[in-house]
Amino acid sequence: MHAFLVLKDSISLSEAKKSIASVLLATEQPKYWHTIDAIPLMDSSKVDVQHLKKLCQKRTH
């Protein structure tokens, strides 16, 4: 599972992981973590899932 995070300046990736770990079981936690500047949107304002999939392929291969 992949997680895409848009972090505020005051929060680090490790802090975000700790926070998420406090509410999700280990088996529910993402295996791959990606920080991005913004969630990509299509013209219809829906999340551009295809763009996120491309990011996954680039970063895990």
PDBQT receptor file of N, H, CA, C and O in Angstrom, charges set to zero:
ATOM      1  N   MET A   1       0.842  -1.167   0.000  1.00  0.00    +0.000 N 
ATOM      2  CA  MET A   1       0.000   0.000   0.000  1.00  0.00    +0.000 C 
ATOM      3  C   MET A   1       0.897   1.243   0.000  1.00  0.00    +0.000 C 
ATOM      4  O   MET A   1       1.962   1.264   0.617  1.00  0.00    +0.000 OA
ATOM      5  N   HIS A   2       0.441   2.261  -0.700  1.00  0.00    +0.000 N 
ATOM      6  H   HIS A   2      -0.424   2.244  -1.201  1.00  0.00    +0.000 HD
ATOM      7  CA  HIS A   2       1.171   3.521  -0.783  1.00  0.00    +0.000 C 
ATOM      8  C   HIS A   2       0.386   4.607  -0.061  1.00  0.00    +0.000 C 
ATOM      9  O   HIS A   2      -0.845   4.604  -0.052  1.00  0.00    +0.000 OA
ATOM     10  N   ALA A   3       1.113   5.524   0.538  1.00  0.00    +0.000 N 
ATOM     11  H   ALA A   3       2.113   5.526   0.531  1.00  0.00    +0.000 HD
ATOM     12  CA  ALA A   3       0.500   6.699   1.150  1.00  0.00    +0.000 C 
ATOM     13  C   ALA A   3       1.148   7.934   0.551  1.00  0.00    +0.000 C 
ATOM     14  O   ALA A   3       2.371   8.019   0.443  1.00  0.00    +0.000 OA
ATOM     15  N   PHE A   4       0.321   8.883   0.165  1.00  0.00    +0.000 N 
ATOM     16  H   PHE A   4      -0.673   8.814   0.252  1.00  0.00    +0.000 HD
ATOM     17  CA  PHE A   4       0.799  10.158  -0.353  1.00  0.00    +0.000 C 
ATOM     18  C   PHE A   4       0.456  11.227   0.666  1.00  0.00    +0.000 C 
ATOM     19  O   PHE A   4      -0.703  11.387   1.048  1.00  0.00    +0.000 OA
ATOM     20  N   LEU A   5       1.468  11.953   1.103  1.00  0.00    +0.000 N 
ATOM     21  H   LEU A   5       2.410  11.823   0.793  1.00  0.00    +0.000 HD
ATOM     22  CA  LEU A   5       1.280  12.948   2.148  1.00  0.00    +0.000 C 
ATOM     23  C   LEU A   5       1.714  14.324   1.673  1.00  0.00    +0.000 C 
ATOM     24  O   LEU A   5       2.769  14.484   1.059  1.00  0.00    +0.000 OA
ATOM     25  N   VAL A   6       0.887  15.306   1.968  1.00  0.00    +0.000 N 
ATOM     26  H   VAL A   6       0.031  15.176   2.468  1.00  0.00    +0.000 HD
ATOM     27  CA  VAL A   6       1.253  16.703   1.781  1.00  0.00    +0.000 C 
ATOM     28  C   VAL A   6       1.491  17.224   3.194  1.00  0.00    +0.000 C 
ATOM     29  O   VAL A   6       0.550  17.450   3.955  1.00  0.00    +0.000 OA
ATOM     30  N   LEU A   7       2.758  17.410   3.528  1.00  0.00    +0.000 N 
ATOM     31  H   LEU A   7       3.523  17.228   2.910  1.00  0.00    +0.000 HD
ATOM     32  CA  LEU A   7       3.119  17.776   4.895  1.00  0.00    +0.000 C 
ATOM     33  C   LEU A   7       3.170  19.282   5.076  1.00  0.00    +0.000 C 
ATOM     34  O   LEU A   7       3.607  20.017   4.191  1.00  0.00    +0.000 OA
ATOM     35  N   LYS A   8       2.717  19.724   6.230  1.00  0.00    +0.000 N 
ATOM     36  H   LYS A   8       2.362  19.127   6.949  1.00  0.00    +0.000 HD
ATOM     37  CA  LYS A   8       2.897  21.126   6.599  1.00  0.00    +0.000 C 
ATOM     38  C   LYS A   8       4.356  21.316   6.981  1.00  0.00    +0.000 C 
ATOM     39  O   LYS A   8       5.037  20.359   7.348  1.00  0.00    +0.000 OA
ATOM     40  N   ASP A   9       4.827  22.532   6.895  1.00  0.00    +0.000 N 
ATOM     41  H   ASP A   9       4.274  23.310   6.597  1.00  0.00    +0.000 HD
ATOM     42  CA  ASP A   9       6.235  22.824   7.174  1.00  0.00    +0.000 C 
ATOM     43  C   ASP A   9       6.684  22.355   8.554  1.00  0.00    +0.000 C 
ATOM     44  O   ASP A   9       7.843  21.986   8.739  1.00  0.00    +0.000 OA
ATOM     45  N   SER A  10       5.785  22.368   9.506  1.00  0.00    +0.000 N 
ATOM     46  H   SER A  10       4.843  22.668   9.356  1.00  0.00    +0.000 HD
ATOM     47  CA  SER A  10       6.173  22.057  10.880  1.00  0.00    +0.000 C 
ATOM     48  C   SER A  10       6.154  20.558  11.197  1.00  0.00    +0.000 C 
ATOM     49  O   SER A  10       6.533  20.163  12.299  1.00  0.00    +0.000 OA
ATOM     50  N   ILE A  11       5.725  19.727  10.260  1.00  0.00    +0.000 N 
ATOM     51  H   ILE A  11       5.417  20.048   9.364  1.00  0.00    +0.000 HD
ATOM     52  CA  ILE A  11       5.612  18.289  10.515  1.00  0.00    +0.000 C 
ATOM     53  C   ILE A  11       6.581  17.525   9.619  1.00  0.00    +0.000 C 
ATOM     54  O   ILE A  11       6.646  17.762   8.413  1.00  0.00    +0.000 OA
ATOM     55  N   SER A  12       7.327  16.612  10.217  1.00  0.00    +0.000 N 
ATOM     56  H   SER A  12       7.274  16.419  11.197  1.00  0.00    +0.000 HD
ATOM     57  CA  SER A  12       8.257  15.785   9.441  1.00  0.00    +0.000 C 
ATOM     58  C   SER A  12       7.566  14.481   9.048  1.00  0.00    +0.000 C 
ATOM     59  O   SER A  12       6.517  14.130   9.589  1.00  0.00    +0.000 OA
ATOM     60  N   LEU A  13       8.163  13.783   8.114  1.00  0.00    +0.000 N 
ATOM     61  H   LEU A  13       9.015  14.068   7.675  1.00  0.00    +0.000 HD
ATOM     62  CA  LEU A  13       7.615  12.497   7.684  1.00  0.00    +0.000 C 
ATOM     63  C   LEU A  13       7.604  11.508   8.842  1.00  0.00    +0.000 C 
ATOM     64  O   LEU A  13       6.641  10.758   9.002  1.00  0.00    +0.000 OA
ATOM     65  N   SER A  14       8.651  11.496   9.644  1.00  0.00    +0.000 N 
ATOM     66  H   SER A  14       9.433  12.105   9.513  1.00  0.00    +0.000 HD
ATOM     67  CA  SER A  14       8.697  10.559  10.775  1.00  0.00    +0.000 C 
ATOM     68  C   SER A  14       7.596  10.864  11.788  1.00  0.00    +0.000 C 
ATOM     69  O   SER A  14       7.020   9.944  12.369  1.00  0.00    +0.000 OA
ATOM     70  N   GLU A  15       7.300  12.137  12.004  1.00  0.00    +0.000 N 
ATOM     71  H   GLU A  15       7.768  12.884  11.532  1.00  0.00    +0.000 HD
ATOM     72  CA  GLU A  15       6.207  12.497  12.917  1.00  0.00    +0.000 C 
ATOM     73  C   GLU A  15       4.862  12.050  12.353  1.00  0.00    +0.000 C 
ATOM     74  O   GLU A  15       4.008  11.558  13.092  1.00  0.00    +0.000 OA
ATOM     75  N   ALA A  16       4.675  12.219  11.058  1.00  0.00    +0.000 N 
ATOM     76  H   ALA A  16       5.368  12.619  10.458  1.00  0.00    +0.000 HD
ATOM     77  CA  ALA A  16       3.427  11.792  10.423  1.00  0.00    +0.000 C 
ATOM     78  C   ALA A  16       3.265  10.278  10.528  1.00  0.00    +0.000 C 
ATOM     79  O   ALA A  16       2.172   9.784  10.805  1.00  0.00    +0.000 OA
ATOM     80  N   LYS A  17       4.354   9.543  10.305  1.00  0.00    +0.000 N 
ATOM     81  H   LYS A  17       5.242   9.943  10.079  1.00  0.00    +0.000 HD
ATOM     82  CA  LYS A  17       4.306   8.082  10.415  1.00  0.00    +0.000 C 
ATOM     83  C   LYS A  17       3.932   7.655  11.830  1.00  0.00    +0.000 C 
ATOM     84  O   LYS A  17       3.124   6.744  12.010  1.00  0.00    +0.000 OA
ATOM     85  N   LYS A  18       4.514   8.306  12.831  1.00  0.00    +0.000 N 
ATOM     86  H   LYS A  18       5.171   9.046  12.685  1.00  0.00    +0.000 HD
ATOM     87  CA  LYS A  18       4.196   7.973  14.225  1.00  0.00    +0.000 C 
ATOM     88  C   LYS A  18       2.726   8.226  14.520  1.00  0.00    +0.000 C 
ATOM     89  O   LYS A  18       2.071   7.420  15.179  1.00  0.00    +0.000 OA
ATOM     90  N   SER A  19       2.216   9.337  14.035  1.00  0.00    +0.000 N 
ATOM     91  H   SER A  19       2.748   9.992  13.499  1.00  0.00    +0.000 HD
ATOM     92  CA  SER A  19       0.819   9.682  14.269  1.00  0.00    +0.000 C 
ATOM     93  C   SER A  19      -0.109   8.660  13.621  1.00  0.00    +0.000 C 
ATOM     94  O   SER A  19      -1.089   8.227  14.227  1.00  0.00    +0.000 OA
ATOM     95  N   ILE A  20       0.204   8.282  12.400  1.00  0.00    +0.000 N 
ATOM     96  H   ILE A  20       1.000   8.633  11.908  1.00  0.00    +0.000 HD
ATOM     97  CA  ILE A  20      -0.615   7.294  11.697  1.00  0.00    +0.000 C 
ATOM     98  C   ILE A  20      -0.506   5.929  12.376  1.00  0.00    +0.000 C 
ATOM     99  O   ILE A  20      -1.497   5.207  12.481  1.00  0.00    +0.000 OA
ATOM    100  N   ALA A  21       0.689   5.578  12.833  1.00  0.00    +0.000 N 
ATOM    101  H   ALA A  21       1.494   6.165  12.748  1.00  0.00    +0.000 HD
ATOM    102  CA  ALA A  21       0.895   4.295  13.513  1.00  0.00    +0.000 C 
ATOM    103  C   ALA A  21       0.084   4.201  14.800  1.00  0.00    +0.000 C 
ATOM    104  O   ALA A  21      -0.259   3.104  15.241  1.00  0.00    +0.000 OA
ATOM    105  N   SER A  22      -0.221   5.338  15.396  1.00  0.00    +0.000 N 
ATOM    106  H   SER A  22       0.058   6.229  15.037  1.00  0.00    +0.000 HD
ATOM    107  CA  SER A  22      -0.979   5.322  16.649  1.00  0.00    +0.000 C 
ATOM    108  C   SER A  22      -2.457   4.995  16.438  1.00  0.00    +0.000 C 
ATOM    109  O   SER A  22      -3.159   4.670  17.396  1.00  0.00    +0.000 OA
ATOM    110  N   VAL A  23      -2.941   5.078  15.188  1.00  0.00    +0.000 N 
ATOM    111  H   VAL A  23      -2.371   5.343  14.410  1.00  0.00    +0.000 HD
ATOM    112  CA  VAL A  23      -4.358   4.800  14.943  1.00  0.00    +0.000 C 
ATOM    113  C   VAL A  23      -4.595   3.615  14.007  1.00  0.00    +0.000 C 
ATOM    114  O   VAL A  23      -5.721   3.125  13.909  1.00  0.00    +0.000 OA
ATOM    115  N   LEU A  24      -3.557   3.151  13.321  1.00  0.00    +0.000 N 
ATOM    116  H   LEU A  24      -2.643   3.549  13.401  1.00  0.00    +0.000 HD
ATOM    117  CA  LEU A  24      -3.710   2.016  12.414  1.00  0.00    +0.000 C 
ATOM    118  C   LEU A  24      -2.919   0.811  12.913  1.00  0.00    +0.000 C 
ATOM    119  O   LEU A  24      -1.841   0.957  13.489  1.00  0.00    +0.000 OA
ATOM    120  N   LEU A  25      -3.463  -0.367  12.688  1.00  0.00    +0.000 N 
ATOM    121  H   LEU A  25      -4.339  -0.486  12.220  1.00  0.00    +0.000 HD
ATOM    122  CA  LEU A  25      -2.721  -1.585  12.990  1.00  0.00    +0.000 C 
ATOM    123  C   LEU A  25      -1.519  -1.678  12.060  1.00  0.00    +0.000 C 
ATOM    124  O   LEU A  25      -1.512  -1.074  10.987  1.00  0.00    +0.000 OA
ATOM    125  N   ALA A  26      -0.519  -2.421  12.462  1.00  0.00    +0.000 N 
ATOM    126  H   ALA A  26      -0.524  -2.912  13.333  1.00  0.00    +0.000 HD
ATOM    127  CA  ALA A  26       0.689  -2.561  11.641  1.00  0.00    +0.000 C 
ATOM    128  C   ALA A  26       0.361  -3.102  10.251  1.00  0.00    +0.000 C 
ATOM    129  O   ALA A  26       0.980  -2.701   9.266  1.00  0.00    +0.000 OA
ATOM    130  N   THR A  27      -0.605  -4.006  10.170  1.00  0.00    +0.000 N 
ATOM    131  H   THR A  27      -1.109  -4.332  10.970  1.00  0.00    +0.000 HD
ATOM    132  CA  THR A  27      -0.972  -4.581   8.871  1.00  0.00    +0.000 C 
ATOM    133  C   THR A  27      -1.735  -3.599   7.983  1.00  0.00    +0.000 C 
ATOM    134  O   THR A  27      -1.853  -3.816   6.777  1.00  0.00    +0.000 OA
ATOM    135  N   GLU A  28      -2.249  -2.530   8.570  1.00  0.00    +0.000 N 
ATOM    136  H   GLU A  28      -2.153  -2.354   9.549  1.00  0.00    +0.000 HD
ATOM    137  CA  GLU A  28      -2.999  -1.523   7.813  1.00  0.00    +0.000 C 
ATOM    138  C   GLU A  28      -2.124  -0.349   7.377  1.00  0.00    +0.000 C 
ATOM    139  O   GLU A  28      -2.555   0.485   6.580  1.00  0.00    +0.000 OA
ATOM    140  N   GLN A  29      -0.913  -0.282   7.890  1.00  0.00    +0.000 N 
ATOM    141  H   GLN A  29      -0.562  -0.959   8.537  1.00  0.00    +0.000 HD
ATOM    142  CA  GLN A  29      -0.049   0.851   7.593  1.00  0.00    +0.000 C 
ATOM    143  C   GLN A  29       0.575   0.718   6.212  1.00  0.00    +0.000 C 
ATOM    144  O   GLN A  29       0.865  -0.390   5.761  1.00  0.00    +0.000 OA
ATOM    145  N   PRO A  30       0.780   1.838   5.546  1.00  0.00    +0.000 N 
ATOM    146  CA  PRO A  30       1.382   1.800   4.214  1.00  0.00    +0.000 C 
ATOM    147  C   PRO A  30       2.793   1.235   4.245  1.00  0.00    +0.000 C 
ATOM    148  O   PRO A  30       3.529   1.410   5.216  1.00  0.00    +0.000 OA
ATOM    149  N   LYS A  31       3.154   0.557   3.169  1.00  0.00    +0.000 N 
ATOM    150  H   LYS A  31       2.557   0.415   2.380  1.00  0.00    +0.000 HD
ATOM    151  CA  LYS A  31       4.522   0.059   3.019  1.00  0.00    +0.000 C 
ATOM    152  C   LYS A  31       5.403   1.150   2.419  1.00  0.00    +0.000 C 
ATOM    153  O   LYS A  31       6.578   1.274   2.763  1.00  0.00    +0.000 OA
ATOM    154  N   TYR A  32       4.824   1.932   1.524  1.00  0.00    +0.000 N 
ATOM    155  H   TYR A  32       3.869   1.831   1.244  1.00  0.00    +0.000 HD
ATOM    156  CA  TYR A  32       5.565   2.994   0.848  1.00  0.00    +0.000 C 
ATOM    157  C   TYR A  32       4.962   4.349   1.203  1.00  0.00    +0.000 C 
ATOM    158  O   TYR A  32       3.744   4.523   1.190  1.00  0.00    +0.000 OA
ATOM    159  N   TRP A  33       5.817   5.289   1.515  1.00  0.00    +0.000 N 
ATOM    160  H   TRP A  33       6.807   5.148   1.526  1.00  0.00    +0.000 HD
ATOM    161  CA  TRP A  33       5.407   6.639   1.893  1.00  0.00    +0.000 C 
ATOM    162  C   TRP A  33       5.958   7.624   0.871  1.00  0.00    +0.000 C 
ATOM    163  O   TRP A  33       7.141   7.576   0.532  1.00  0.00    +0.000 OA
ATOM    164  N   HIS A  34       5.113   8.506   0.387  1.00  0.00    +0.000 N 
ATOM    165  H   HIS A  34       4.153   8.546   0.663  1.00  0.00    +0.000 HD
ATOM    166  CA  HIS A  34       5.525   9.503  -0.592  1.00  0.00    +0.000 C 
ATOM    167  C   HIS A  34       5.107  10.882  -0.093  1.00  0.00    +0.000 C 
ATOM    168  O   HIS A  34       3.946  11.094   0.257  1.00  0.00    +0.000 OA
ATOM    169  N   THR A  35       6.030  11.796  -0.062  1.00  0.00    +0.000 N 
ATOM    170  H   THR A  35       6.973  11.624  -0.347  1.00  0.00    +0.000 HD
ATOM    171  CA  THR A  35       5.671  13.181   0.236  1.00  0.00    +0.000 C 
ATOM    172  C   THR A  35       5.600  13.930  -1.087  1.00  0.00    +0.000 C 
ATOM    173  O   THR A  35       6.496  13.829  -1.925  1.00  0.00    +0.000 OA
ATOM    174  N   ILE A  36       4.533  14.674  -1.256  1.00  0.00    +0.000 N 
ATOM    175  H   ILE A  36       3.805  14.756  -0.576  1.00  0.00    +0.000 HD
ATOM    176  CA  ILE A  36       4.324  15.441  -2.477  1.00  0.00    +0.000 C 
ATOM    177  C   ILE A  36       3.912  16.858  -2.102  1.00  0.00    +0.000 C 
ATOM    178  O   ILE A  36       3.452  17.112  -0.989  1.00  0.00    +0.000 OA
ATOM    179  N   ASP A  37       4.084  17.772  -3.047  1.00  0.00    +0.000 N 
ATOM    180  H   ASP A  37       4.458  17.565  -3.951  1.00  0.00    +0.000 HD
ATOM    181  CA  ASP A  37       3.754  19.178  -2.785  1.00  0.00    +0.000 C 
ATOM    182  C   ASP A  37       2.253  19.422  -2.727  1.00  0.00    +0.000 C 
ATOM    183  O   ASP A  37       1.781  20.252  -1.951  1.00  0.00    +0.000 OA
ATOM    184  N   ALA A  38       1.508  18.694  -3.551  1.00  0.00    +0.000 N 
ATOM    185  H   ALA A  38       1.892  18.019  -4.182  1.00  0.00    +0.000 HD
ATOM    186  CA  ALA A  38       0.052  18.857  -3.603  1.00  0.00    +0.000 C 
ATOM    187  C   ALA A  38      -0.560  17.593  -4.197  1.00  0.00    +0.000 C 
ATOM    188  O   ALA A  38       0.089  16.878  -4.961  1.00  0.00    +0.000 OA
ATOM    189  N   ILE A  39      -1.802  17.328  -3.842  1.00  0.00    +0.000 N 
ATOM    190  H   ILE A  39      -2.328  17.909  -3.221  1.00  0.00    +0.000 HD
ATOM    191  CA  ILE A  39      -2.521  16.199  -4.412  1.00  0.00    +0.000 C 
ATOM    192  C   ILE A  39      -2.891  16.570  -5.852  1.00  0.00    +0.000 C 
ATOM    193  O   ILE A  39      -3.534  17.595  -6.074  1.00  0.00    +0.000 OA
ATOM    194  N   PRO A  40      -2.493  15.748  -6.831  1.00  0.00    +0.000 N 
ATOM    195  CA  PRO A  40      -2.814  16.086  -8.220  1.00  0.00    +0.000 C 
ATOM    196  C   PRO A  40      -4.312  15.930  -8.488  1.00  0.00    +0.000 C 
ATOM    197  O   PRO A  40      -4.930  14.934  -8.113  1.00  0.00    +0.000 OA
ATOM    198  N   LEU A  41      -4.868  16.932  -9.140  1.00  0.00    +0.000 N 
ATOM    199  H   LEU A  41      -4.366  17.741  -9.445  1.00  0.00    +0.000 HD
ATOM    200  CA  LEU A  41      -6.296  16.927  -9.442  1.00  0.00    +0.000 C 
ATOM    201  C   LEU A  41      -6.527  16.965 -10.945  1.00  0.00    +0.000 C 
ATOM    202  O   LEU A  41      -5.731  17.518 -11.704  1.00  0.00    +0.000 OA
ATOM    203  N   MET A  42      -7.644  16.361 -11.356  1.00  0.00    +0.000 N 
ATOM    204  H   MET A  42      -8.291  15.912 -10.740  1.00  0.00    +0.000 HD
ATOM    205  CA  MET A  42      -8.064  16.439 -12.756  1.00  0.00    +0.000 C 
ATOM    206  C   MET A  42      -8.880  17.717 -12.921  1.00  0.00    +0.000 C 
ATOM    207  O   MET A  42      -9.144  18.420 -11.945  1.00  0.00    +0.000 OA
ATOM    208  N   ASP A  43      -9.277  18.017 -14.148  1.00  0.00    +0.000 N 
ATOM    209  H   ASP A  43      -9.063  17.446 -14.941  1.00  0.00    +0.000 HD
ATOM    210  CA  ASP A  43     -10.092  19.208 -14.408  1.00  0.00    +0.000 C 
ATOM    211  C   ASP A  43     -11.412  19.179 -13.643  1.00  0.00    +0.000 C 
ATOM    212  O   ASP A  43     -11.977  20.228 -13.330  1.00  0.00    +0.000 OA
ATOM    213  N   SER A  44     -11.898  17.985 -13.346  1.00  0.00    +0.000 N 
ATOM    214  H   SER A  44     -11.440  17.134 -13.600  1.00  0.00    +0.000 HD
ATOM    215  CA  SER A  44     -13.165  17.830 -12.622  1.00  0.00    +0.000 C 
ATOM    216  C   SER A  44     -12.995  17.971 -11.110  1.00  0.00    +0.000 C 
ATOM    217  O   SER A  44     -13.955  17.801 -10.359  1.00  0.00    +0.000 OA
ATOM    218  N   SER A  45     -11.780  18.280 -10.664  1.00  0.00    +0.000 N 
ATOM    219  H   SER A  45     -11.000  18.419 -11.275  1.00  0.00    +0.000 HD
ATOM    220  CA  SER A  45     -11.432  18.437  -9.242  1.00  0.00    +0.000 C 
ATOM    221  C   SER A  45     -11.365  17.116  -8.482  1.00  0.00    +0.000 C 
ATOM    222  O   SER A  45     -11.287  17.111  -7.253  1.00  0.00    +0.000 OA
ATOM    223  N   LYS A  46     -11.394  16.014  -9.195  1.00  0.00    +0.000 N 
ATOM    224  H   LYS A  46     -11.458  16.018 -10.193  1.00  0.00    +0.000 HD
ATOM    225  CA  LYS A  46     -11.208  14.709  -8.565  1.00  0.00    +0.000 C 
ATOM    226  C   LYS A  46      -9.715  14.405  -8.515  1.00  0.00    +0.000 C 
ATOM    227  O   LYS A  46      -8.930  14.952  -9.290  1.00  0.00    +0.000 OA
ATOM    228  N   VAL A  47      -9.338  13.527  -7.594  1.00  0.00    +0.000 N 
ATOM    229  H   VAL A  47      -9.975  13.083  -6.964  1.00  0.00    +0.000 HD
ATOM    230  CA  VAL A  47      -7.929  13.141  -7.476  1.00  0.00    +0.000 C 
ATOM    231  C   VAL A  47      -7.500  12.417  -8.750  1.00  0.00    +0.000 C 
ATOM    232  O   VAL A  47      -8.201  11.532  -9.240  1.00  0.00    +0.000 OA
ATOM    233  N   ASP A  48      -6.355  12.799  -9.273  1.00  0.00    +0.000 N 
ATOM    234  H   ASP A  48      -5.785  13.519  -8.876  1.00  0.00    +0.000 HD
ATOM    235  CA  ASP A  48      -5.807  12.179 -10.481  1.00  0.00    +0.000 C 
ATOM    236  C   ASP A  48      -5.056  10.908 -10.074  1.00  0.00    +0.000 C 
ATOM    237  O   ASP A  48      -3.846  10.929  -9.849  1.00  0.00    +0.000 OA
ATOM    238  N   VAL A  49      -5.790   9.817  -9.988  1.00  0.00    +0.000 N 
ATOM    239  H   VAL A  49      -6.773   9.800 -10.171  1.00  0.00    +0.000 HD
ATOM    240  CA  VAL A  49      -5.250   8.542  -9.525  1.00  0.00    +0.000 C 
ATOM    241  C   VAL A  49      -4.170   8.031 -10.478  1.00  0.00    +0.000 C 
ATOM    242  O   VAL A  49      -3.179   7.445 -10.040  1.00  0.00    +0.000 OA
ATOM    243  N   GLN A  50      -4.357   8.249 -11.761  1.00  0.00    +0.000 N 
ATOM    244  H   GLN A  50      -5.161   8.725 -12.118  1.00  0.00    +0.000 HD
ATOM    245  CA  GLN A  50      -3.361   7.790 -12.740  1.00  0.00    +0.000 C 
ATOM    246  C   GLN A  50      -2.022   8.473 -12.507  1.00  0.00    +0.000 C 
ATOM    247  O   GLN A  50      -0.974   7.839 -12.628  1.00  0.00    +0.000 OA
ATOM    248  N   HIS A  51      -2.047   9.739 -12.180  1.00  0.00    +0.000 N 
ATOM    249  H   HIS A  51      -2.899  10.254 -12.082  1.00  0.00    +0.000 HD
ATOM    250  CA  HIS A  51      -0.807  10.472 -11.893  1.00  0.00    +0.000 C 
ATOM    251  C   HIS A  51      -0.131   9.900 -10.640  1.00  0.00    +0.000 C 
ATOM    252  O   HIS A  51       1.090   9.751 -10.606  1.00  0.00    +0.000 OA
ATOM    253  N   LEU A  52      -0.914   9.587  -9.629  1.00  0.00    +0.000 N 
ATOM    254  H   LEU A  52      -1.906   9.708  -9.656  1.00  0.00    +0.000 HD
ATOM    255  CA  LEU A  52      -0.356   8.997  -8.412  1.00  0.00    +0.000 C 
ATOM    256  C   LEU A  52       0.247   7.620  -8.698  1.00  0.00    +0.000 C 
ATOM    257  O   LEU A  52       1.295   7.274  -8.152  1.00  0.00    +0.000 OA
ATOM    258  N   LYS A  53      -0.410   6.839  -9.547  1.00  0.00    +0.000 N 
ATOM    259  H   LYS A  53      -1.261   7.119  -9.991  1.00  0.00    +0.000 HD
ATOM    260  CA  LYS A  53       0.131   5.524  -9.913  1.00  0.00    +0.000 C 
ATOM    261  C   LYS A  53       1.473   5.667 -10.617  1.00  0.00    +0.000 C 
ATOM    262  O   LYS A  53       2.388   4.877 -10.384  1.00  0.00    +0.000 OA
ATOM    263  N   LYS A  54       1.591   6.673 -11.477  1.00  0.00    +0.000 N 
ATOM    264  H   LYS A  54       0.848   7.315 -11.666  1.00  0.00    +0.000 HD
ATOM    265  CA  LYS A  54       2.866   6.917 -12.159  1.00  0.00    +0.000 C 
ATOM    266  C   LYS A  54       3.950   7.283 -11.155  1.00  0.00    +0.000 C 
ATOM    267  O   LYS A  54       5.095   6.851 -11.292  1.00  0.00    +0.000 OA
ATOM    268  N   LEU A  55       3.599   8.073 -10.149  1.00  0.00    +0.000 N 
ATOM    269  H   LEU A  55       2.669   8.424 -10.038  1.00  0.00    +0.000 HD
ATOM    270  CA  LEU A  55       4.569   8.417  -9.107  1.00  0.00    +0.000 C 
ATOM    271  C   LEU A  55       5.023   7.167  -8.361  1.00  0.00    +0.000 C 
ATOM    272  O   LEU A  55       6.201   7.034  -8.031  1.00  0.00    +0.000 OA
ATOM    273  N   CYS A  56       4.104   6.263  -8.096  1.00  0.00    +0.000 N 
ATOM    274  H   CYS A  56       3.147   6.371  -8.364  1.00  0.00    +0.000 HD
ATOM    275  CA  CYS A  56       4.450   5.007  -7.413  1.00  0.00    +0.000 C 
ATOM    276  C   CYS A  56       5.456   4.218  -8.231  1.00  0.00    +0.000 C 
ATOM    277  O   CYS A  56       6.437   3.707  -7.691  1.00  0.00    +0.000 OA
ATOM    278  N   GLN A  57       5.217   4.117  -9.516  1.00  0.00    +0.000 N 
ATOM    279  H   GLN A  57       4.420   4.532  -9.954  1.00  0.00    +0.000 HD
ATOM    280  CA  GLN A  57       6.105   3.346 -10.385  1.00  0.00    +0.000 C 
ATOM    281  C   GLN A  57       7.495   3.960 -10.428  1.00  0.00    +0.000 C 
ATOM    282  O   GLN A  57       8.491   3.238 -10.404  1.00  0.00    +0.000 OA
ATOM    283  N   LYS A  58       7.572   5.270 -10.491  1.00  0.00    +0.000 N 
ATOM    284  H   LYS A  58       6.762   5.857 -10.510  1.00  0.00    +0.000 HD
ATOM    285  CA  LYS A  58       8.869   5.946 -10.547  1.00  0.00    +0.000 C 
ATOM    286  C   LYS A  58       9.659   5.744  -9.264  1.00  0.00    +0.000 C 
ATOM    287  O   LYS A  58      10.873   5.542  -9.303  1.00  0.00    +0.000 OA
ATOM    288  N   ARG A  59       8.982   5.796  -8.140  1.00  0.00    +0.000 N 
ATOM    289  H   ARG A  59       7.996   5.960  -8.109  1.00  0.00    +0.000 HD
ATOM    290  CA  ARG A  59       9.674   5.793  -6.853  1.00  0.00    +0.000 C 
ATOM    291  C   ARG A  59       9.954   4.409  -6.302  1.00  0.00    +0.000 C 
ATOM    292  O   ARG A  59      10.784   4.267  -5.404  1.00  0.00    +0.000 OA
ATOM    293  N   THR A  60       9.290   3.388  -6.811  1.00  0.00    +0.000 N 
ATOM    294  H   THR A  60       8.616   3.503  -7.540  1.00  0.00    +0.000 HD
ATOM    295  CA  THR A  60       9.517   2.044  -6.273  1.00  0.00    +0.000 C 
ATOM    296  C   THR A  60      10.331   1.168  -7.212  1.00  0.00    +0.000 C 
ATOM    297  O   THR A  60      10.651   0.032  -6.862  1.00  0.00    +0.000 OA
ATOM    298  N   HIS A  61      10.667   1.657  -8.373  1.00  0.00    +0.000 N 
ATOM    299  H   HIS A  61      10.407   2.579  -8.657  1.00  0.00    +0.000 HD
ATOM    300  CA  HIS A  61      11.476   0.866  -9.316  1.00  0.00    +0.000 C 
ATOM    301  C   HIS A  61      12.843   1.461  -9.471  1.00  0.00    +0.000 C 
ATOM    302  O   HIS A  61      13.664   0.935 -10.223  1.00  0.00    +0.000 OA
TER     303      HIS A  61
